[in-house]
Amino acid sequence: MQNPVAMSHTFDAGDDLFAPRMKRLLLQAIAVKRRRQTLAASTLQQYGSLFRGSLWKILNLKPQSPKRQQSLRHYLTIEKHLLLFLDNETVPPTNHSSEQALHWSVVFCKVTPGFCSDWGAEQGKRI
């Protein structure tokens, strides 16, 4: 599953129908996630219902352009995972830790022959 906020490629792809609405919804849900410890269980359920209702309103929009239709298909494919981080407190709303874990591997590839050589491929396996 792709992380909700990691879908910046969709937000930056010129999609002005879904992208702004999805971004706003996800940012609001992340803000609630950060306050999770201070909120009552019933309040979290209310927020979850509100966000899921908003999500369905967004997913029921009827795009005209192929790019927007592609965005809609993508969102429909991952719909059940988009707000998973609200229900399961072990699921992070962003993929920052994953990106940080890969950072040095990417730097390594840029400043050395990287994985183009047998040596680089062997070093990559060790990471």
C-alpha positions as CSV (number, residue, x, y, z in Angstrom):
1,M,0.0,0.0,0.0
2,Q,1.2,3.4,-0.9
3,N,1.2,5.9,2.0
4,P,-1.5,8.6,1.6
5,V,0.7,11.6,1.9
6,A,3.3,10.0,-0.3
7,M,1.0,10.4,-3.3
8,S,2.5,13.8,-4.1
9,H,3.0,12.7,-7.7
10,T,-0.8,12.8,-8.0
11,F,-1.0,16.2,-6.2
12,D,1.6,17.6,-8.6
13,A,0.3,16.1,-11.8
14,G,-2.0,18.9,-12.7
15,D,-5.1,17.3,-11.1
16,D,-7.1,20.2,-9.8
17,L,-10.3,18.2,-9.2
18,F,-9.2,15.4,-6.8
19,A,-5.8,16.6,-5.6
20,P,-6.7,19.7,-3.6
21,R,-9.6,18.0,-1.9
22,M,-7.7,14.8,-1.1
23,K,-4.7,16.8,0.2
24,R,-7.0,18.9,2.5
25,L,-8.8,15.7,3.8
26,L,-5.5,13.9,4.4
27,L,-3.9,16.8,6.2
28,Q,-6.9,17.2,8.4
29,A,-6.9,13.5,9.2
30,I,-3.1,13.6,10.0
31,A,-3.8,16.5,12.4
32,V,-6.4,14.4,14.2
33,K,-3.9,11.5,14.3
34,R,-1.4,13.7,16.0
35,R,-3.9,14.6,18.7
36,R,-5.1,11.0,19.1
37,Q,-3.8,10.6,22.7
38,T,-5.8,13.6,23.9
39,L,-9.1,12.6,22.2
40,A,-11.8,10.4,23.5
41,A,-12.6,7.2,21.6
42,S,-16.0,8.5,20.6
43,T,-14.5,11.7,19.3
44,L,-12.0,9.6,17.2
45,Q,-14.9,7.6,15.8
46,Q,-16.8,10.8,14.9
47,Y,-13.8,12.2,13.1
48,G,-13.3,8.8,11.3
49,S,-16.9,8.9,10.1
50,L,-16.6,12.5,9.0
51,F,-13.4,11.8,7.1
52,R,-14.8,8.7,5.4
53,G,-17.9,10.6,4.4
54,S,-15.8,13.4,2.9
55,L,-13.7,10.8,1.1
56,W,-16.7,9.2,-0.5
57,K,-17.9,12.7,-1.7
58,I,-14.6,13.2,-3.3
59,L,-14.6,9.7,-4.9
60,N,-18.1,10.3,-6.3
61,L,-16.9,13.2,-8.4
62,K,-17.2,12.6,-12.1
63,P,-13.9,13.6,-13.9
64,Q,-13.9,14.4,-17.6
65,S,-10.2,14.3,-18.5
66,P,-8.2,11.0,-18.8
67,K,-5.7,12.2,-16.2
68,R,-8.5,12.9,-13.7
69,Q,-10.1,9.5,-14.4
70,Q,-6.8,7.9,-13.8
71,S,-6.5,9.6,-10.4
72,L,-10.0,8.5,-9.5
73,R,-9.2,4.8,-10.4
74,H,-6.0,5.1,-8.3
75,Y,-7.9,6.4,-5.3
76,L,-10.7,3.8,-5.6
77,T,-8.0,1.1,-5.7
78,I,-6.5,2.2,-2.4
79,E,-9.6,3.7,-0.8
80,K,-9.7,1.3,2.1
81,H,-6.1,2.1,3.0
82,L,-6.2,5.9,2.8
83,L,-7.5,6.4,6.4
84,L,-6.1,3.3,7.9
85,F,-3.8,5.3,10.1
86,L,-6.8,6.7,12.0
87,D,-8.0,3.3,13.1
88,N,-4.6,1.7,13.8
89,E,-2.3,3.8,15.9
90,T,0.8,1.7,14.8
91,V,0.3,2.8,11.2
92,P,2.1,6.1,10.5
93,P,0.3,8.6,8.3
94,T,3.5,9.4,6.3
95,N,6.4,7.4,5.0
96,H,9.1,9.7,6.3
97,S,10.9,6.9,8.2
98,S,11.0,4.7,5.1
99,E,12.4,7.5,3.1
100,Q,15.0,8.3,5.8
101,A,16.0,4.6,5.9
102,L,16.7,4.6,2.1
103,H,18.5,8.0,2.1
104,W,22.1,6.8,2.6
105,S,21.6,4.1,0.0
106,V,20.5,6.7,-2.5
107,V,23.5,9.0,-1.6
108,F,25.8,6.0,-2.0
109,C,24.5,5.3,-5.5
110,K,25.0,9.0,-6.5
111,V,28.6,9.4,-5.2
112,T,30.0,5.9,-6.2
113,P,29.5,3.7,-9.2
114,G,26.5,2.5,-7.3
115,F,24.9,-0.6,-8.4
116,C,26.3,-0.5,-11.9
117,S,29.3,-2.6,-10.9
118,D,29.4,-6.0,-9.3
119,W,31.1,-4.4,-6.3
120,G,28.2,-1.9,-5.9
121,A,25.6,-4.5,-6.3
122,E,27.2,-6.6,-3.5
123,Q,27.4,-3.6,-1.2
124,G,23.7,-2.9,-1.9
125,K,22.8,-6.4,-0.8
126,R,24.5,-5.8,2.5
127,I,22.3,-2.7,3.3
